[in-house]
Every structure is written in C-alpha cells, then in structure tokens.
Amino acid sequence: MTKARDIRTKTPDELVGLLLDLTKERFNLRFQRATGQQEGTARIRLVRREIARVKTILAEKQRSVVQS
C-alpha cells in the first residue's frame, strides 16, 4: 500500500499510469473472485482504496494548475 505523501511526489502522467495499473489489477482480482480462484478478498479492498487515493490526489493537482 502506497502512502499519500509518496503519491503526491509523482507527476500527473505517472499518476495516470499508476491509476491504469491499479484498474487492471482490480479487474484481475474481480475476475479471480468470480471464478473462485482468489484466496483472500482483502486485496480488492486495498486496491479500491488506492484507486480512490490516486484519483483524489490527481484531482487536487489538476485544481491547483487551474487556479494558478
């Protein structure tokens, strides 16, 4: 799990790439759950929260660019 302060150091392009990777991981975890291959369900929750964290920080960065 990545801390918010670590995410804030990334550029917007890096954040978009990270968001894409997390979205793919979430899809794969959902697919594993649907097919009965997943052993633990905690990772889905962590990935969802990480996606929300990245989206929030990306929105903050975009707002700061617009205001400047």
C-alpha positions as CSV (number, residue, x, y, z in Angstrom):
1,M,0.0,0.0,0.0
2,T,1.3,3.4,-1.0
3,K,1.2,6.3,1.3
4,A,-0.5,9.6,0.2
5,R,2.8,11.5,0.6
6,D,4.5,9.1,-1.8
7,I,1.8,9.5,-4.4
8,R,1.9,13.3,-4.1
9,T,5.6,13.3,-5.3
10,K,4.6,11.8,-8.6
11,T,3.8,13.8,-11.7
12,P,0.3,13.8,-13.2
13,D,1.4,11.5,-16.0
14,E,2.9,9.0,-13.5
15,L,-0.4,9.1,-11.6
16,V,-2.4,8.3,-14.7
17,G,-0.1,5.3,-15.4
18,L,-0.5,4.2,-11.8
19,L,-4.3,4.5,-12.0
20,L,-4.3,2.4,-15.1
21,D,-2.2,-0.3,-13.4
22,L,-4.5,-0.3,-10.4
23,T,-7.6,-0.5,-12.5
24,K,-6.2,-3.5,-14.4
25,E,-5.3,-5.2,-11.0
26,R,-8.8,-4.5,-9.7
27,F,-10.2,-6.2,-12.8
28,N,-8.0,-9.2,-12.4
29,L,-8.9,-9.6,-8.8
30,R,-12.6,-9.3,-9.6
31,F,-12.2,-11.9,-12.3
32,Q,-10.3,-14.3,-9.9
33,R,-13.1,-13.8,-7.3
34,A,-15.8,-14.6,-9.9
35,T,-14.0,-17.8,-11.0
36,G,-13.3,-18.9,-7.4
37,Q,-9.5,-18.7,-7.8
38,Q,-9.0,-15.9,-5.2
39,E,-7.9,-16.9,-1.7
40,G,-8.1,-13.6,0.1
41,T,-10.5,-10.8,-0.5
42,A,-8.6,-8.1,1.4
43,R,-6.5,-7.1,-1.6
44,I,-9.6,-6.0,-3.5
45,R,-10.4,-3.5,-0.7
46,L,-6.8,-2.2,-0.6
47,V,-6.7,-1.7,-4.4
48,R,-10.1,0.1,-4.4
49,R,-8.8,2.5,-1.7
50,E,-5.6,3.0,-3.5
51,I,-7.5,3.9,-6.7
52,A,-9.5,6.5,-4.7
53,R,-6.4,7.9,-3.2
54,V,-4.7,8.3,-6.6
55,K,-7.9,9.9,-8.1
56,T,-8.1,12.3,-5.2
57,I,-4.5,13.5,-5.5
58,L,-4.8,13.7,-9.3
59,A,-7.9,16.0,-8.9
60,E,-6.0,18.1,-6.3
61,K,-3.1,18.6,-8.8
62,Q,-5.5,19.5,-11.6
63,R,-7.3,22.0,-9.5
64,S,-4.0,23.6,-8.4
65,V,-3.0,24.0,-12.1
66,V,-6.3,25.6,-13.0
67,Q,-6.1,28.1,-10.0
68,S,-2.5,29.1,-10.8
